[in-house]
Amino acid sequence: MRYLVFSDIHGNWEALDAVVKHAEGRYDEILCGGDLVGYCADPNSVVDWIRSHVRVVIRGNHDKVCAGIESFEWFNPAAQVAAHWTQQQLTGENLEYLRTLAKGPVRIAGFQLLHGSPVDEDEYLINSSDIGQISAYVDCPLSFFGHTHMQGGFFWGPTGVHRINKTPIECEEWIVELDDDTYYLANPGSVGQPRDNDPRAAYLIYDTGERALIYRRTPYDVRAAQDKILRAGLPDLLARRLERGA
């Protein structure tokens, strides 16, 4: 079985479309780790596509805020503006869909899908020290998470906690083979707003037969996504950061 795993689309239709085309023929099922909306200007196009094509989807913090489940007061000013705008743009059907998304972790065939961390869906896992604090609560050998917008992740076993590298900037993919007696927290990166100094849309393929994580990056039409953000009257920094990937 081959799973296409992605997260943090954030209303960026151009990036989502590029990922799906780039991964064509390489997967059997799609899994989404949340944050379908927020920041970019195509929330309905993204949610419509996810509803039609993805069986397992969990919620992200922006999904909760834009659906009215939580307040956006703790968001930064640009994220607040984008969340309020997104709330006004979403159709009734898509708002209801976001409200009913499952809270992670969700178990799937021997692994799990979550947004932030296994103990808190809004927690950022950025450094190895963060893993030390939650590793005792991880009871699944493979977990997929998002939220940080940084491709890679962590693995740990008898020799301690180690970082999984992102796809090198000069490469299209980066393969990590899974070992026994090792725990993995794998982050596919962000489809719609990467923050790891690589503007290419990020995702991964999990091949259960080969026991491998195939981290991948693909370019997309950043200019088109930027133009939509600016035409919508959203903060221009949300457009600028797409070309930097930071």
N, C-alpha and C positions, 0 to 999 in steps of 0.2 A: 504494500500500500504506500502511496506517495501523497503526502499532504502539502498543499500550498498554505503556508502560515504567514499571515501579515497582521499589522497593527497600526494604529495611529494614522489613519487616512486624513482626518481633519478636513473633510470637505474638498479635497483636492482631486477633482475628476481626472485631470490630465495625468497625474501620477498613478492613480488606480488603474486607468485604462492601459497605461504603459506596462505596469506590472503584470496584468492579466495577459497581455499579448506576449510579453517576454517569457512568461512561464508556460505558454501554450504547449500542450502535449507532454508536459513533464509532471502532471499531478492527476490524482484521482478525486480528491476532495479538498475543499477550501475551509480553513479555520481563521476566524478574525478575533484578535485580542482587544478590541474596543477602540474608543475614540474615533468613531465614524465621522464626527462633525466637529466644528470649531475651527477658527483661524481662517480657513479658505472659503471660497464663494460658491461652491456647488453642493450644498448639503443634501438637497433633494435628489440630485442625480446619483450621488454616492449611496444614500440610504435605499433608494429604489433598486439599485443594482445589487446591493448586499441582500436585501430581502428576497430577491429572485434567485440568487446564485449560491448563497452561503447558508449551510445548515446549522453550524455551531458558531454563535457570536456571543461574546460577553460584553458587558458594559465597561466604558471608561469614565473617568471623571468628567470629561466634557459632555459625554452623552447624558450623564446624570443632571448636570447643570442646565444644559439646553432643553432637557425634557421637563425641567421644573422640579426634579426630585430633591436637588440641593441648591442652596444659594450660591451665586457667583461672587459674593463679596470678598472671598479670599483669593480670587484670581487677580493677576496683575491688570493694570488698566487696559492694555490692548486686548487681552483675553476676555475681559468683561465686555468691551464693546462688541467683539466678535460673537460672544455667547448671546448677548441681547439681540444682535442682528439675526443670528441663526434662528433663535426662537421665533422671530417674526416671519422668517422665510419658510420654515418647515410646514409641510402640509399636516392636516390633522392625523392622517394615517401614519405618517412618518414620526410624528411626535409620540403617538401611542406605541409605535414599534420600539422607540428608544426607551419609553417608560417600562416596557415589559422585558427588556434584555436581562439575561441572567447575570447574577453577581458571581465572579470567579472566586476560587478555582472551580472549574468544571472538568470532570474526569472523562477521558476519551481513550478507550482501548490501550490502557497501560501507561498513559501519560496524562498531563493536565494542562489546561489553558487558564491563564490569569492575566490581570492587567498590571498591577503594581507588584505586590509580593504575596506569598502564600498566606501571610497573616493579616495583611491590610491592603485592600485593592488600590488605595491611594498612596502607598509608600513607594519611594524611589529607591531602586537598587542600583547604585552607581559604582561603589567601591567594594573591594574584597572585604573590608571590615563590616559592610552592611550584611554580607552573607553570613559572617560569623554569628551575627545576632539572630538570624532566622533559620539557620540550617537545621537546628534541632526540631523544627516544626515541619520540615519537608519530609513527607513520607512517600514520595513518588520519585522514581529515579530520573524522570525527564519532565521538566516543566517549561512551558513557553510563556514569556512575559513581555510586556511593552512598557509604555509610560515614559521612559527616559528619552526616547527618540534616538537611542544610541545602539547601533548594531553590535552584536557579540554575545556577551553574557559571562557565565562563570561555571566552573566545575570543581568538585571537591571529592576527596577520598582520603586514603591513608597519608598522603604527602601534603595535605592542606588544601587551601582554596587557591584556584588559579583562574586567570581571566581568559576568555575566548576572544580572539582578535576579530575585528570586523574585516570585511572584504577589502583587500588593499586597493588603493585609489587607482592603480594601474591595471587591476584585474576585474573581471566580470563576476567571478565566483570564488568561494573559499570553502573548502570541504573539511569538516570535522567528523572523524570516525568515533563512534561511541564505544566506550570500554565498559566491561562488567565491573561491578563493585564501585561504581562512580556515579555521583549525582550531578545532574546538569540543569542549569537555569539558562535557557537559550532565548535571546532577544533578537527577533528578526529585523529590528530597526523600524524606522518610521517610513511608511509609504509617502505621506503627504507633507511632512515637515522635518526632514532629518536634521539632527543637531550634533553630528559627529564629524563635522568638517568635510563632508562629502555630499554634494547636493543631489546625487542620484537617488531615485526611489529605492527603498530597501525592502527585502523580504527573504524568506528561506523556504527550501523544500526539505521536508523530513521524509526520508526513504526508509521505511521499516525493514524492507528486505535486505538492504545494504547496511542497515544500522548506521546511517550517516545523516548529518545536517549539512545541507548545501546552502550556504549563505550567498545571496546574489544581489547585484545592484544593476539598475538600468537607468539611462537618461530619459527624460521626458520633456515636454514642451513647457519649460519653466516660465517663459515669457507670456504664454497664454494664461497660465494660472495667475501670474502677477497682474496682468491687465484686468482680469475679472475682479481681483481683490480691490484694485484701485477704482474701478468703475462702480463697485458696490459701496464705495465710501468708507471702507475699512481702513484701519491704521496702515500707513505705508510701510512701517517696519515689518509688518507681516508679509508684505511682498518682497522686501529687500532680503530678508533672511533666507528665502527660498534659493536664491542664487549663490549664497554662501554655504548653505548647509550647516548653519550654526545658530 
